[in-house]
Amino acid sequence: TWKKVVFYTLGIVKTHSINTSLDTLYSHRMPYMKDFKNDTQRIKYMQDNYFSFIFSRHPFDRLYSVYRNKFQNPVVKRSSFLHYFGPIILKVTGKNPNTHSKKIMHGIEYYDITFEEFLTFLTFGGYDADDHWAPQTSLCQICKYELDFIGRFEQLYSDSNKIFKLIQTDVTFSISHDYKQK
């Protein structure tokens, strides 16, 4: 992810971004522009002195990816999404938790949340419950700030290397392919 690349470039993490663990990555929070909404001097300074960029991703591809990552097949430490959001999703979708199907992952029993149930949850107001599936416009306020570069996640490799050339660094993005929508 870009967070790994930025942390590696800044020296926050010492290992190459590919080898950075999720624990290390999630132990550092990167600020969003919305965090500075009341600090107009800092925002002006950043706009004048920083290279600003964003990567967009097709919203449907992003939602399916987050569903797979957080609900269908999460890694052990990220399975808390199932624990926390499972009952909420079932309540929103009108399902009975006592009779809903369950699955066992990492030795723990979880509600088996379907993609349709996840989308229904989002449709009925759950879209702002977590940054992972919140609309990108609510996280980055892309209409409020002028950006130097807008990349596409589906062209992550080539667009990342364009950014590295624009900021004149010798860093290269080491994943040698772009992501394709399925």
C-alpha positions in Angstrom: 0.0 0.0 0.0 1.0 3.6 -0.3 1.1 3.9 3.4 3.9 1.3 3.5 5.8 3.2 0.8 5.5 6.5 2.5 6.6 5.1 5.9 9.5 3.4 4.3 10.5 6.6 2.4 10.3 8.7 5.6 12.3 6.1 7.6 9.3 5.4 10.0 9.7 1.7 9.1 13.1 0.2 8.3 12.1 -2.7 6.2 11.2 -2.6 2.6 7.5 -1.8 2.2 6.7 -5.3 0.8 8.1 -6.8 4.1 6.4 -4.4 6.5 4.0 -6.3 8.8 0.4 -5.3 9.2 1.0 -4.8 12.9 3.7 -2.2 12.2 1.6 -0.6 9.5 -1.5 -0.2 11.7 0.5 1.0 14.7 1.0 4.4 12.9 -1.9 6.5 11.8 -1.5 8.8 8.9 -3.6 12.0 9.1 -6.4 12.8 6.7 -6.8 16.3 5.3 -10.1 16.5 7.3 -8.0 16.3 10.4 -6.7 19.8 9.6 -10.0 21.4 8.7 -9.6 24.1 11.3 -5.9 24.8 10.8 -6.0 27.0 7.6 -2.4 28.0 8.0 -1.2 24.4 8.0 -3.5 23.5 5.0 -2.1 26.5 3.0 1.5 25.5 3.9 0.8 21.9 2.8 -0.8 23.0 -0.5 2.1 25.3 -1.3 4.9 23.0 -0.3 3.8 19.3 -0.6 3.3 17.2 -3.6 -0.3 16.0 -3.3 -1.8 12.9 -4.9 -4.6 10.5 -4.4 -5.4 7.0 -5.8 -8.9 6.4 -6.7 -10.4 3.0 -7.1 -13.6 1.9 -8.7 -16.2 2.0 -5.8 -17.6 -1.5 -6.6 -14.2 -3.1 -6.8 -13.3 -1.3 -3.5 -16.4 -2.6 -1.7 -15.9 -6.2 -2.9 -12.2 -6.0 -1.9 -13.1 -4.8 1.6 -15.7 -7.5 1.9 -13.3 -10.2 1.0 -10.6 -8.8 3.3 -12.7 -8.0 6.4 -15.6 -10.5 6.2 -15.0 -13.4 3.9 -11.4 -14.3 4.6 -9.8 -11.9 7.2 -6.4 -12.4 8.7 -6.5 -13.4 12.3 -5.9 -9.9 13.9 -8.4 -8.3 11.5 -11.2 -10.8 12.2 -12.6 -8.3 14.9 -14.6 -6.8 12.0 -16.6 -9.9 11.9 -17.1 -9.9 15.7 -18.1 -6.3 15.9 -20.0 -5.7 12.6 -21.5 -9.2 12.2 -24.3 -8.7 14.7 -24.9 -5.1 13.5 -25.2 -6.2 9.9 -27.6 -8.9 10.8 -29.8 -6.5 12.8 -29.8 -4.0 9.9 -30.7 -6.7 7.4 -33.5 -8.1 9.6 -31.8 -11.4 10.1 -32.0 -13.4 13.3 -28.5 -13.9 14.9 -29.7 -17.1 16.6 -30.6 -18.8 13.4 -28.1 -17.2 11.0 -25.4 -19.4 9.5 -21.9 -19.3 11.1 -18.4 -20.3 10.1 -15.3 -21.1 12.1 -12.1 -19.2 11.3 -8.9 -19.2 13.3 -10.7 -21.4 15.8 -13.4 -18.8 16.5 -17.1 -18.9 15.4 -18.4 -16.0 13.4 -21.5 -15.0 11.6 -21.3 -15.9 7.9 -22.0 -12.5 6.4 -22.8 -12.6 2.7 -21.8 -9.9 0.2 -25.5 -9.1 -0.3 -25.9 -8.6 3.5 -22.9 -6.3 3.6 -24.2 -4.2 0.7 -27.6 -4.0 2.4 -25.9 -2.8 5.6 -24.1 -0.1 3.6 -27.3 0.9 1.8 -29.1 1.5 5.1 -26.5 3.8 6.5 -23.5 1.7 7.4 -21.4 3.3 4.7 -19.9 5.7 7.2 -19.3 3.2 10.0 -15.7 2.6 9.0 -13.0 4.2 6.9 -12.4 1.0 5.0 -15.7 1.3 3.1 -16.5 5.0 3.6 -16.7 6.9 0.3 -13.3 8.2 -0.6 -14.7 11.7 -0.9 -15.5 11.7 2.8 -12.0 10.7 3.7 -9.9 12.9 1.5 -12.2 15.8 0.6 -10.9 15.7 -3.0 -13.1 18.4 -4.2 -11.8 20.9 -1.6 -8.1 20.7 -2.5 -6.1 21.0 -5.6 -4.1 17.8 -6.3 -0.9 17.4 -8.2 -1.7 13.9 -9.4 -4.7 11.5 -9.4 -3.8 7.9 -9.9 -5.9 4.9 -10.4 -5.6 1.8 -8.2 -6.1 -0.3 -11.3 -2.9 1.3 -12.6 -1.1 1.2 -9.3 2.3 0.1 -10.6 2.6 2.5 -13.5 1.0 5.5 -11.7 3.1 5.0 -8.6 6.3 5.1 -10.7 5.0 8.3 -12.4 4.8 9.9 -9.0 8.3 8.8 -8.1 9.6 10.4 -11.3 7.6 13.6 -10.7 9.0 14.0 -7.2 12.5 13.0 -8.5 13.2 10.1 -6.1 15.1 6.9 -6.9 12.4 4.8 -5.1 10.4 2.5 -7.4 7.2 0.6 -6.8 8.3 -3.0 -6.8 5.0 -4.8 -7.6 5.5 -5.3 -11.4 1.8 -5.4 -12.5 -1.3 -3.2 -12.4 -4.5 -4.4 -10.7 -7.3 -5.5 -13.1 -10.9 -5.2 -12.3 -12.7 -8.6 -12.2 
